[in-house]
Amino acid sequence: MRSFPAPSPVRPMAVPVRDPDWSSLVARHGSPLLVLDCGVLGAQYRALADALPGVRLHYAIKALPEVAAIESLAQQGAHFEIASEGEIDLLRAAGVGPRRTIHTHPIKRPRDVVAALRFGVTTFVVDNAHEIDKMVAFRDRAEFLLRVSFRSPDARCDLSRKFGCQPGDVEGLLARAAKSGVRIEGLCFHVGSQSATPDAHVHAIDACNAMIRAHAEAGGRRLAVLDIGGGFPVSYDGNAPSIGEFCAPIRRALSRLPAGTSVFAEPGRFLAAPAMTGLSTVIGKAERSGIPWYFLDDGVYGSFSGRIYDHTSYPITVARRGPTRASVLAGPTCDSIDVVAEEIALPELEIGDLVVAKMMGAYTSASATRFNSLPTTKILVLNRPSRTVRPARSTYGDGLGSWRRSGSVRIDPGSPGRHTRQRPSPQRARSKRTSTR
Ligand SMILES: Cc1ncc(COP(=O)(O)O)c(C=O)c1O
């Protein structure tokens, strides 16, 4: 069994003590504007690292594919999760090396693998027999995780309909990989984004635990890695549990894994969502069937795209005070689906008023379009790490290869929430529909 210490008390989410002066930022940089605070990203990373001690955190770049975000998480010691060549370009731009990175797309073209290998990534994911056969060409240069599907009725975006093999198919796929020399080093899963409870994680960990043990008992190659994916929730409406509470049962499930199992996670939303605020301006107003409509200069084809793809409503505030009425906030395009919020209680707004939307970091600008030939919203970065500071060397070392060479993570019981690692040698130092992401 792995031994996990109790985490240190989870720090409160580090939103700035006082918000910046949004109006003056808009006066200076224009509207609409997204404001990314790298300090919040760092605080989220530390909170999750404290809640999941001993787990190697790979930031899922797709949530907020910004160089500044990658740079600041790299400085915290984060590893990275990618699924495309464009994400490799972002890592390059941020000065992050390949060995901190895993490529997790279960379905990829040989040229995608070649691009990742050229960059230096050596860990990939497969989830079916065709993909295993496709990877035979790369078997000497790459190692793999097998993705298992665990459907998640309580997650906002179920990511296990499109990807992952059935648990009952794991043994057969492991046997096929072994026969063709494709090295499967462990299992992975994603129980769905914005999980309502930790139950799906716990169920998936326990199920993978049983598969890992059964495979070992049957004399199979040791499955030394379990990647528990993303899904760690944030509070859009103030109702989500703290990350410490959410992760407590997950830690207990992880402690039941065979000793020496290396555990990865791939958080996207939890790190990114609270780090960005959307600022937009009322550019028009009308009364439609007795309901006030306010038209903004950003909408669901832009930064509020997560309203469609991610099924998310963002907490919205305005500075104006007064009696409120159920109102509609609409975006700037000609499409009637472009509605940001309905039945939202608002005082009477005036043209030129600022609308502030919090928790806009994850799956927002990432999926924005240029419909109606409108420009995508500018991102203003606050507390950007200095480019002269090189990303900190990770607590854990680099890729899967070095992980295996260096032994498994050891938890220092005297220092809860702190990770240390055994050194090998002195030389090495959505309706629950499937997300379209
Ligand atoms: C493979 C993979 N890993 C990680 C993530 C990030 O998930 P989350 O934002 O729920 O943490 C995603 C999200 O789509 C994903 O597809």
The ligand as a Gaussian input file, in Angstrom:
#p B3LYP/6-31G(d) Opt

LIG

0 1
 C       -7.125000      14.256000     -21.399000
 C       -7.558000      15.400000     -20.536000
 N       -6.848000      15.659000     -19.426000
 C       -7.173000      16.691000     -18.606000
 C       -8.242000      17.522000     -18.908000
 C       -8.554000      18.642000     -17.962000
 O       -9.702000      18.361000     -17.239000
 P      -10.255000      19.358000     -16.134000
 O      -10.319000      20.697000     -16.766000
 O      -11.565000      18.803000     -15.764000
 O       -9.304000      19.339000     -14.988000
 C       -9.031000      17.268000     -20.038000
 C      -10.189000      18.110000     -20.349000
 O      -10.812000      18.066000     -21.373000
 C       -8.671000      16.175000     -20.877000
 O       -9.376000      15.899000     -21.985000

